[in-house]
Amino acid sequence: MNKPFYAPLADRGVISVSGGDRRAFLQGLVSNDIDRVSPGTAIHAALLTPQGKYLHDFFIAEAEDSLLLDCEGGRIDDLLRRLRIYVLRADVTLEDAGTTLGVSALFGDGAAETAGLPTTAGTAAAFQDGVAFVDPRLAAAGVRAILPRDGFESGLEEAGFTAATAGDYDTLRLGLGLPDASRDMEVEKAILLENGFEELNGIDFHKGCFLGQELTARTKHRGLIKKRLIPVTIEGPCPEADAPVMLDGLETGRMRSSRDGIGLALMRLEYLNKAAETGQPFTAGPARLIPRKPDWAII
C-alpha cells in the first residue's frame, strides 16, 4: 500500500478562541453545536448573516484551553472583525494564530490510521504538538491537521506521510463534491442547504438559536431549495469561475471552482431533471458538463 499524503494548505488560516465564555460565545453565532467539540471531536460550521446568507465556514477543534478555527486564510481579517462585533463584555479572546499554526490535509489510503485516528468523520486527537481530526463533513476527505509551522513537514514524513500539493488535495475535494469556502459559496448570497451543509454535518437544527437560523430552518421545512452545488465532469477546457452553465440556450446555473477535468457548479434542480429526461448536454463556454450526484447528497 502506498504511503498516505500530506499537503500544506497555504490558503487556510487559524483563529484561536480562548477565555471562559468561548463556548457560549460561539454557540450563539455558528450553525453547529459547539457542545459537541471536545479533545476527541471536531465539527464543521458556518457563520451567516442575520438573513441566513453565507459569510464564512470553518472547522472547530479543541486544543488545551482554546478552540481553534481552521478557516479561509485570505478572509481571516473579515472573520475576526465580524466575530469581535459580538464579544461585548464576554470573557473571550480572539487571535490570528496563523503565524505559529498552519493547516495540512492528510489523505490517501491509511491517512486516518497513520494519524492515530479511526475512520469516523469528526474524530479528533492530539497530534504532533497540535490536533488532527477526520474531516467532519465526510471521512473520505481524509484528515485535517492544525500543527506548529516549524518542522511540521519532517514530523509528518517521520509519521509515514509523503509530500503532495494542495492541488492534489483540491482534486480529491472536487471529486467528492465538497465546497471550498468563498471559491464555491458566494458571500452574502449562498444558502447553506444549497451547498450540502445538512448532509455534510454542518448544521444542527436542535442546538438553539444562531445567526440566520430562522431562514435556514424555514428553507428546510418548507422545501424551498431550488438550486444545488453539484460536481460536474468537464469535457474540454475548465470554465472560469462564475461562467454561466447553459442547457438548450437557457442559463441553468453558474460554475464554481474546477481543475483537472472536474468541477463544481451551482445548478437549478428543474434543469437537472430536464436534462436527465431529454439527454441534452449542459455546456459552459466550449466545455461540455456532465453532472454527477454525490453518494452523500439527498437531492
Buried (B, 14 or more C-beta within 10 A) or exposed (E): EEBBBBBBBEBBBBBBBBBEBBBEBBBBBBBBBBEBBEEEBBBBBBBBBEEBBBBBBBBBBBBEEBBBBBBBBBBBEBBBEBBEEBBEEBEBEBBBBBEEBBBBBBBBEBBBEBBEBEBEBBBBBBBBEBBBBBBBBBBBBBBBBBBEBEEBBEBBEEBBBEEBEBEBBBBBBBBBBBBBBBBBBBBEEBBBBBBBBBBBBBBBEEBEEBBBBEBBBEBBEEEEBEBBBBBBBBEEEBBEBEBBBBBEEEEBBBBBBBEEBBBBBBBBBEBBEBBEEEEEEBBBBEBEBEBBEBEBBEE
